[in-house]
Amino acid sequence: MTRRRALLLALAAALAVVAMRWPGPRPVGRVADLAQAPRLEPDLAGVVLPPNIAAPGLRIHEPGTAWHVALAGGRRAIWAAGRGRDVCFSPRSWRRLLAANRGRDLTLTVSVRQPSGQWARYQPLRLAVAAESVDRYLVYRLLTPGYNLVREVGCYQRDLTGYGERLVMSGHQVGGCVNCHCFWQGSGQRFTLQTRSTDFGPRTLVVDGRRVTALRQPAGHGTWHPGGKLAVYSVNQVRQMFHVASEETRDAFDLSSGLVLFDSERDQFSTTPALSSPDYLYTYPCWAPDGRTLYYCRAPRTWPSGELIPPPGYDQVRYDLCRITYDPGNGSWGQPETVLAARDTGRSQLFPRVSPDGRWLMFCECDYSCFPAYRRSSDLGLLDLTTGASVPVAINSDRSESWHGWSRNGRWVVFASKRADGLFTKLYLSYFDTAGRLHPALLLPQRRADYYDTLWYSYNVPELVDSRIRVSVGQLGRAARTDHAAPAPLPPEVAPPAPNLR
């Protein structure tokens, strides 16, 4: 090899390194400073990032012929650039940036090449990297907004450190619906999953590691006792209806419901009169971390037995937020206590979730109903259980917020919102600091900024978990179709729900 050729190869290698460090167009010459901040999707202004989250693809909603985006902290900086309005960071560079700036602030600067050829720079955006990680995995359902194609409903697990999404179970496997998953202590090794099918009937699938037990009974929203042997589920006769002319065309309500205690060692269900009175509707149970208090929602049942669709006064049904004590030693229940009364708030309180440290209780509140995702009025509410005081939630929008959950360390909240378009629920992560403040929400990152443009599914019931689900898709499907499912009869106090494929 000649010396000249060697020099040319060395120069080419050096240029390649520069190209990797400075991808795409970059500001040159005099750069003008603009007075306004850039409009980005997702919006990153004020966001606190988990140090283990994947990089979001960015869309810049400003005019220009080329873009350059710099994200810098005290210890490292990265760049992304392009001639289109969609840009993305290198995943490796992103991970290194977050690791180097864990617990520190970041500055995001967007520069644009204007039609004249001159570059201009928007006002920098401030964001931060948290010291605490979010649980690595997120489990959720994906379903069509109309909820009429039940076979298209699927349960999925997403690895938040990247973009991989794994199918857990699909409605196609049973010709029906997959719904209502719940996990013990955020573990992907122990959980339950419900299916409903006209061909195979309802099933409750109990997963323990790689073992699946199928019970021939339906169960709804559930919560595992911290001890790992007991769980509480709602048993609901949920019905849907559709409005001819309304901003939200769908509605959902309970005809009859109760709460049941499930003993996983005996495959037995039981209940207590305090949680199964025919005079009330019950839903959304949630154990407190100490295992001695169960939170749930309860509303008076104002219509007689039978299926009246819609039941009279369905749009006046508002749920109280209640709790009841439980003694794990002898299995005895206390007396119900109202935490938030609908007559005082004028709203329906739903979906309570207690933080892992037992101090905070997050819930939904809307104008009526038991299904907050269908109510534009639904907001997130927060109670400080040490004082009983209500805490303002700054991340609410003017559209439906619903389906929230805590990370195992209590520093992150995931929730569903229709804030983007009013139709599709998307998932957001928000940092929850030690003072009880929720910071601006981050849309669930995707590799490409246009990912949600063509996703015709809504996200539903997200749960953060700290381990990967090991049981296979095929194993869950076979268990849901088996003829040998254990009967596990429901208590007579709780009326068996009529078939419902929602």
C-alpha positions in Angstrom: 0.0 0.0 0.0 1.4 3.4 -1.0 1.9 6.1 1.6 -0.7 8.3 -0.3 -3.3 5.5 -0.2 -2.7 5.0 3.5 -3.2 8.7 4.1 -6.4 8.7 2.1 -7.7 5.7 4.1 -6.8 7.4 7.3 -8.6 10.6 6.2 -11.7 8.7 5.2 -11.7 7.0 8.6 -11.4 10.3 10.4 -14.3 11.7 8.3 -16.4 8.7 9.2 -15.8 9.3 12.9 -16.8 13.0 12.4 -19.9 12.0 10.5 -21.0 9.7 13.3 -20.4 12.4 15.9 -22.1 15.1 13.8 -24.9 13.3 12.0 -26.7 15.2 9.2 -26.7 19.0 8.8 -25.4 21.2 11.5 -25.5 25.0 12.1 -22.8 26.9 10.3 -21.9 30.6 10.1 -23.8 33.1 12.2 -26.7 31.6 14.1 -29.6 33.9 15.0 -31.4 33.4 18.3 -35.2 33.1 18.2 -37.5 34.4 21.0 -39.7 31.3 21.2 -39.2 27.7 22.3 -39.7 25.0 19.6 -42.9 22.9 19.4 -41.8 19.2 19.8 -43.7 15.9 19.8 -43.4 14.4 22.3 -43.2 17.6 24.4 -40.0 17.4 26.6 -40.2 20.7 28.3 -39.8 20.2 32.1 -39.9 16.4 31.7 -38.0 14.2 34.1 -36.6 11.2 32.3 -36.1 7.7 33.8 -32.3 7.0 33.5 -33.2 3.6 31.9 -35.8 4.8 29.3 -35.4 4.4 25.5 -34.8 7.5 23.4 -38.0 9.0 21.9 -38.2 9.8 18.2 -38.8 13.6 17.9 -41.0 15.5 15.5 -40.4 19.3 15.2 -43.6 21.3 14.5 -41.8 24.3 13.0 -41.0 25.3 9.4 -37.5 24.8 8.1 -35.3 23.0 5.5 -33.0 21.2 8.0 -32.8 20.5 11.7 -30.1 20.0 14.4 -31.1 18.9 17.9 -28.5 18.9 20.7 -29.1 17.4 24.1 -26.4 18.2 26.7 -25.7 17.7 30.4 -22.8 18.6 32.6 -20.9 15.5 31.6 -21.9 14.6 28.0 -23.8 15.8 24.9 -25.4 14.1 21.9 -26.8 15.3 18.6 -29.5 14.3 16.1 -30.1 16.0 12.8 -31.9 15.7 9.5 -33.6 17.4 6.6 -37.1 16.2 7.6 -39.0 17.3 10.7 -38.5 13.8 12.3 -35.2 13.1 14.0 -34.0 10.4 16.4 -30.9 10.0 18.7 -28.5 7.1 18.5 -29.8 4.6 21.2 -26.2 4.0 22.4 -25.4 7.7 22.7 -28.7 8.2 24.5 -28.0 5.5 27.0 -24.5 6.9 27.7 -25.9 10.5 28.1 -28.5 9.4 30.7 -26.0 7.3 32.6 -23.5 10.2 32.7 -26.1 12.7 33.9 -28.2 10.6 36.3 -29.8 12.9 38.8 -28.8 16.0 36.8 -30.4 18.6 34.5 -30.2 18.5 30.7 -30.6 21.2 28.1 -32.2 20.5 24.7 -31.4 23.0 21.9 -33.1 23.0 18.5 -31.6 24.8 15.5 -33.3 25.3 12.1 -32.0 26.1 8.7 -34.3 28.7 7.3 -35.3 29.0 3.5 -32.7 31.8 3.2 -30.0 29.3 4.2 -29.3 31.0 7.5 -29.4 29.0 10.7 -31.5 30.0 13.7 -31.7 28.7 17.2 -34.8 28.3 19.4 -34.9 29.0 23.1 -33.4 26.0 25.0 -35.7 23.6 26.8 -34.9 22.4 30.3 -35.4 18.8 31.4 -33.7 16.3 33.8 -32.7 12.8 34.4 -34.0 11.2 37.6 -31.7 9.4 40.0 -34.3 6.5 40.3 -35.0 4.0 37.5 -38.5 3.0 36.3 -39.4 -0.7 36.3 -38.0 -2.2 33.2 -41.2 -3.7 31.8 -44.7 -2.4 31.1 -47.7 -4.6 30.5 -50.9 -3.3 28.8 -53.7 -4.2 26.5 -54.1 -3.0 23.0 -57.6 -2.8 21.6 -59.6 -1.0 18.9 -61.3 2.2 20.1 -64.8 0.8 19.3 -64.2 -2.3 21.5 -66.3 -4.3 19.0 -63.6 -6.5 17.5 -62.8 -8.5 20.7 -60.5 -10.9 18.8 -58.2 -8.0 18.1 -57.7 -7.4 21.9 -54.3 -8.5 23.0 -52.1 -8.3 26.2 -48.5 -7.1 25.5 -45.3 -6.6 27.5 -42.9 -3.8 26.5 -39.2 -3.5 27.5 -38.8 0.2 28.4 -35.0 0.2 27.9 -35.7 -0.4 24.2 -38.6 -0.6 21.8 -39.3 -4.4 21.9 -43.0 -5.3 22.4 -43.9 -9.0 23.1 -47.3 -10.5 22.8 -48.5 -12.2 26.0 -51.8 -13.4 24.8 -54.3 -12.6 21.9 -58.0 -12.7 21.7 -57.5 -14.7 18.5 -56.4 -17.7 20.6 -59.9 -18.0 22.2 -62.1 -16.3 19.7 -62.9 -13.8 22.3 -61.5 -11.2 24.7 -58.3 -11.1 26.8 -58.7 -8.7 29.8 -58.1 -7.7 33.4 -54.5 -8.7 34.2 -53.0 -8.1 37.7 -49.5 -8.8 39.1 -48.2 -9.7 42.5 -45.7 -7.1 43.8 -44.9 -6.1 40.2 -43.5 -9.5 39.3 -43.9 -10.9 35.8 -43.6 -14.4 37.4 -46.9 -14.3 39.3 -50.1 -12.9 37.8 -53.6 -13.6 36.7 -55.2 -13.0 33.3 -58.9 -13.3 32.3 -60.4 -14.4 29.1 -64.0 -14.5 27.8 -65.1 -16.6 24.9 -68.4 -17.9 23.6 -66.6 -21.1 22.4 -64.6 -21.9 25.6 -66.4 -19.9 28.2 -64.8 -17.6 30.8 -61.4 -18.4 32.3 -59.2 -17.0 35.0 -55.6 -18.0 34.2 -53.3 -18.1 37.3 -49.6 -17.9 36.3 -46.8 -19.0 38.7 -43.5 -18.9 37.0 -43.9 -21.2 34.0 -47.0 -23.0 35.4 -50.5 -22.0 34.4 -53.7 -23.0 36.2 -57.0 -22.4 34.5 -60.2 -21.7 36.6 -63.6 -22.0 35.0 -64.8 -18.7 36.4 -64.7 -15.1 35.3 -63.1 -12.4 37.4 -62.6 -8.7 36.7 -60.3 -6.1 38.1 -58.0 -7.7 40.7 -55.3 -7.0 43.3 -52.9 -9.5 44.9 -52.4 -9.5 48.6 -48.8 -8.7 49.5 -48.5 -12.2 51.0 -48.8 -13.7 47.5 -51.5 -16.3 48.4 -54.7 -14.3 48.2 -56.2 -11.9 45.7 -59.4 -9.9 45.5 -61.4 -9.6 42.3 -64.5 -7.8 41.2 -67.2 -9.9 39.5 -69.1 -7.5 37.3 -72.0 -7.6 34.8 -70.6 -4.9 32.7 -72.6 -3.6 29.7 -71.9 -1.1 27.0 -74.1 1.3 25.1 -73.5 3.8 22.3 -74.8 7.3 22.1 -76.1 8.5 18.8 -74.9 12.1 19.2 -72.3 12.9 21.9 -68.6 13.9 22.1 -68.0 10.4 23.6 -70.2 7.9 21.8 -69.6 5.0 24.3 -70.7 4.3 27.8 -70.3 1.4 30.2 -72.1 0.5 33.4 -72.5 -2.4 35.9 -75.8 -4.1 36.2 -74.7 -6.1 39.3 -71.3 -6.7 41.0 -69.5 -7.8 44.1 -65.9 -8.5 45.4 -64.6 -12.0 46.0 -61.4 -13.2 47.8 -59.4 -15.8 45.9 -57.3 -18.4 47.8 -54.6 -19.5 45.3 -53.5 -22.5 47.3 -57.0 -23.9 47.4 -58.4 -22.5 44.2 -61.4 -21.2 46.2 -63.4 -18.0 46.1 -65.2 -16.5 49.1 -66.8 -13.2 50.0 -68.3 -11.3 52.9 -71.7 -9.4 53.1 -69.8 -6.1 53.4 -68.4 -6.6 49.9 -71.4 -8.4 48.2 -74.6 -6.7 49.2 -77.2 -6.7 46.4 -77.9 -3.0 47.3 -74.5 -1.9 46.1 -72.2 -2.0 43.1 -68.5 -2.9 43.8 -65.4 -2.5 41.7 -61.7 -1.7 41.5 -60.2 -3.4 44.6 -56.7 -2.5 45.7 -54.7 -3.8 48.7 -52.7 -1.4 50.8 -49.0 -2.5 51.1 -49.5 -3.7 54.7 -52.1 -6.2 53.6 -54.5 -5.2 56.3 -56.6 -2.6 54.3 -58.5 -3.1 51.1 -59.5 0.0 49.1 -62.4 -0.3 46.6 -65.2 1.7 45.0 -68.9 1.3 45.9 -72.1 2.9 44.6 -75.8 2.3 45.5 -77.6 0.1 43.1 -80.8 2.0 42.2 -82.4 -0.5 39.8 -84.1 -3.9 40.3 -82.5 -7.2 39.3 -82.6 -8.1 35.6 -81.1 -6.7 32.5 -82.5 -3.2 31.7 -80.3 -1.6 29.1 -79.6 1.1 30.0 -80.7 0.8 33.6 -82.7 3.7 34.9 -80.5 6.5 36.3 -77.3 5.0 35.0 -75.9 8.5 34.3 -76.5 9.4 38.0 -74.4 6.6 39.4 -71.4 7.9 41.3 -69.0 5.7 43.3 -67.6 6.4 46.8 -64.0 5.5 47.6 -64.1 3.1 50.5 -61.9 0.8 52.5 -62.2 -2.1 54.8 -59.8 -3.8 57.2 -58.7 -7.4 56.9 -56.9 -9.7 59.4 -54.6 -12.1 57.4 -54.2 -14.2 60.6 -57.8 -15.4 60.9 -59.3 -14.2 57.6 -61.8 -11.8 59.2 -63.1 -8.6 57.7 -63.9 -5.3 59.5 -66.6 -2.8 58.7 -66.6 -0.6 55.5 -65.4 3.0 55.8 -66.0 5.8 53.3 -62.8 7.7 52.4 -64.3 10.0 49.8 -68.1 10.3 49.4 -69.7 11.1 46.0 -72.3 13.3 47.8 -69.4 15.5 49.0 -67.3 15.6 45.8 -70.2 15.5 43.3 -68.1 13.1 41.3 -67.5 9.4 40.9 -64.3 8.0 42.5 -62.7 5.1 40.7 -59.6 2.9 40.3 -57.7 3.5 43.6 -54.0 2.6 43.7 -51.8 2.9 46.8 -48.1 3.8 46.5 -45.7 1.2 47.6 -44.7 3.1 50.7 -48.4 3.3 51.7 -48.5 7.1 51.9 -50.3 8.1 48.7 -53.5 7.0 47.1 -54.1 7.8 43.4 -57.5 7.5 41.9 -59.7 8.7 39.0 -62.7 11.0 39.4 -65.3 11.8 36.7 -68.9 13.1 36.4 -70.5 9.6 36.7 -69.9 6.0 35.6 -67.5 3.2 36.6 -65.4 3.5 33.4 -63.2 6.7 33.5 -61.7 6.1 30.0 -65.1 6.8 28.5 -65.6 10.1 30.4 -63.8 13.3 29.1 -64.3 14.7 32.6 -62.0 12.0 34.2 -59.0 13.4 36.0 -56.4 11.9 38.3 -56.8 12.6 42.0 -54.3 12.1 44.8 -54.7 11.7 48.6 -52.1 11.9 51.3 -53.1 9.0 53.5 -51.1 10.3 56.4 -53.2 13.5 56.6 -56.3 12.7 54.5 -55.7 15.8 52.5 -56.3 16.0 48.8 -53.2 17.0 46.7 -53.4 18.9 43.4 -52.4 16.9 40.3 -50.7 19.2 37.8 -50.5 16.7 34.9 -54.3 16.5 34.2 -55.5 17.7 30.8 -58.9 18.7 29.5 -59.5 15.1 28.3 -59.8 11.7 29.9 -57.0 10.5 32.2 -57.4 6.9 33.5 -55.7 3.5 34.2 -52.7 4.5 36.3 -50.2 2.5 38.2 -47.1 2.9 40.4 -43.5 1.7 39.9 -42.1 -0.5 42.6 -39.9 2.3 44.0 -42.9 4.7 44.1 -41.0 7.3 42.0 -42.9 6.8 38.7 -46.5 6.8 37.7 -47.8 5.4 34.4 -51.3 6.4 33.2 -53.4 6.5 30.1 -54.7 9.7 28.5 -56.7 10.8 25.5 -55.0 14.3 25.6 -53.5 13.9 22.1 -56.6 13.5 20.0 -59.6 12.7 22.3 -60.1 9.2 20.8 -57.0 7.0 21.4 -55.7 6.4 24.8 -51.9 6.6 24.9 -49.5 5.9 27.8 -47.5 8.5 29.7 -44.8 8.3 32.4 -44.6 11.0 35.1 -41.9 11.4 37.8 -43.4 11.5 41.4 -41.1 13.3 43.8 -40.8 12.9 47.5 -43.0 16.0 48.1 -45.9 14.4 46.3 -45.6 16.4 43.0 -46.1 14.8 39.6 -43.8 16.3 36.9 -44.7 16.9 33.3 -45.6 13.6 31.6 -43.6 11.8 28.9 -45.4 10.0 26.1 -44.3 6.4 26.0 -41.2 6.6 23.7 -41.2 5.0 20.3 -38.2 4.7 17.9 -40.0 6.8 15.3 -41.9 10.0 15.9 -44.6 8.9 13.4 -45.3 5.6 15.2 -48.6 6.8 16.7 -49.8 8.3 13.4 -50.7 4.8 12.1 -51.4 2.9 15.3 -55.2 2.3 15.3 -55.3 0.8 18.8 -55.8 2.2 22.3 -53.7 1.4 25.3 -55.6 0.0 28.3 -54.7 -0.9 32.0 -50.9 -0.4 32.1 -48.9 -2.1 34.9 -45.2 -1.6 35.6 -43.4 -4.9 36.4 -39.8 -5.6 37.2 -39.3 -8.9 35.4 -40.1 -10.6 32.1 -43.1 -12.8 31.7 -41.7 -16.3 31.1 -44.8 -18.3 30.3 -45.4 -18.7 26.5 -48.2 -17.4 24.4 -49.1 -20.9 23.3 -49.2 -22.2 26.9 -51.7 -19.4 27.9 -53.8 -20.1 24.9 -54.0 -23.9 25.6 -54.9 -23.2 29.2 -57.7 -20.9 28.2 -59.1 -23.5 25.8 -58.8 -26.5 28.0 -61.9 -28.6 29.1 -60.1 -29.5 32.3 -60.2 -26.1 34.0 -61.0 -26.2 37.7 -64.6 -25.2 38.5 -63.7 -22.9 41.5 -67.4 -21.9 42.0 -68.2 -18.3 43.0 -69.9 -17.7 46.3 -73.8 -17.7 46.0 -73.9 -14.1 47.2 -72.2 -12.9 44.0 -74.5 -13.4 41.0 -72.6 -15.0 38.0 -72.2 -12.5 35.3 -73.9 -13.0 32.0 -71.6 -13.5 29.0 -69.7 -10.4 28.1 -66.9 -10.2 25.6 -65.7 -6.7 26.3 
